[in-house]
Amino acid sequence: MDVRIALIGYKFMGKAHSHAYHDLPMFFPDLAKPVKQLLCGRTPGDLEVARDRFGWLGTQTDWRAAVMDPDVDAVDISVPSDAHKEIALTALRAGKHVFCEKPLALTLTDAREMLDVARRAGVVHMVGFNYRFAPAVRLAKSLIESGRLGTIYHIRAVFLQDWIVNPDFPLVWRLDRNVAGSGSLGDLGAHIIDLARYLVGEIAEVSGLSETFVKVRPAPAFMTGLSASVSEGAPMQPVTVDDATLFLARFAGGAVGSFEATRFALGHRCTNAFEINGSLGSVRFDFERMNELDVYLETDAPDVRGFRRVLATDPPHAYSEVWWPAGHTIGYEHTVVHEMAEWMDAIATKRDAVPSFADGVQCQAVMEAVELACRSRSWESVPLLI
């Protein structure tokens, strides 16, 4: 089965998705085959360069024309957050399967509308939480679900980066609330919220604080992906999102959690990390060492009891059978390949993809409760919407 795809956006995530579509037929030959039908972007010259590099059949500068093309079965939305809703709703109402990068929308109201339309359309919908697809995270999930960690008491999660510490770094779209929705909370915090929901369960209430350390930045002359340039004498513009957000959480199942998302942690390039403690054991994960999971089991003999390093690259660990021999590690791009394998399989088997727009909605509900808690300086409940 072929699935003809229109990819909207060709920068950071568009490049990662293009790579995944290229690899899928080679490493997952039994899945539906993604056909790179149309690559869509606003700048014709750059678009043609990307088409040649990424191997797309055609291009389109009008996203509406790409979405409505009768030769397109599925739409992949990899553009800034403010465009997610309109593109997704148009695609869904045209009967197309839709993959959308996180956060699903700028607001919870918009995210819920997207989920409602997707459900009525009866198509496969998926949201881009790729860190779920790291084999070591899958191992943590297995240990929790099998009861080997016992009753879960704690999760402490952080996503730390440092790419905007310099106050002269320009005001890219991720620092503009009208485009991004929020700052470190929506960009980084969304991922650790999703991992917490995936591993521990639903978050019931939150209390938090946020801070914007650099209040104004120069306007960008050029920006692409996570990089940008600025011209001499560029006007200063206000930063309208958070640079860092921290919050506490109580889970519906009784566990408690602490979360920190910041772009001001010098020395941390992509520290997406968590530790989970249960009555019988604990696990630790850091994406900068994504193939490893530290595991502690209380049932070990006292003389060898302690955290052990488990390399999740061999069978029976998730996805190990499709990649390389034992001990040969995989990287960030492979999480996106696994993510797209899930989407292709869901389309072919006519089942719900996981994570779906419903997960995007519930993540948005947590984020809005956190923002409210930051303003009210009190505990705020998180509605369960799925």
Secondary structure, DSSP 8 states (H G I E B T S, - for coil): -EEEEEEE--SHHHHHHHHHHHHHHHH-TTS-EEEEEEEE-S-HHHHHHHHHHHT-SEEES-HHHHHH-TT--EEEE-S-GGGHHHHHHHHHHTT-EEEEESS--SSHHHHHHHHHHHHHHT--EEEE-GGGGSHHHHHHHHHHHTTTT-SEEEEEEEEE--TT-STTS---GGG-HHHHSSSHIIIIIHHHHHHHHHHT--EEEEEEEEE-S--EEE--SEEETTEEE--TT--EEE--S-SEEEEEEEETTS-EEEEEEES--TT-SSEEEEEEEESSEEEEEEGGGTTEEEEEETTS-GGG-S-EEEETTSTTSTTGGGS-STT----HHHHHHHHHHHHHHHHHHT---SS-HHHHHHHHHHHHHHHHHHHHTS-EE-----
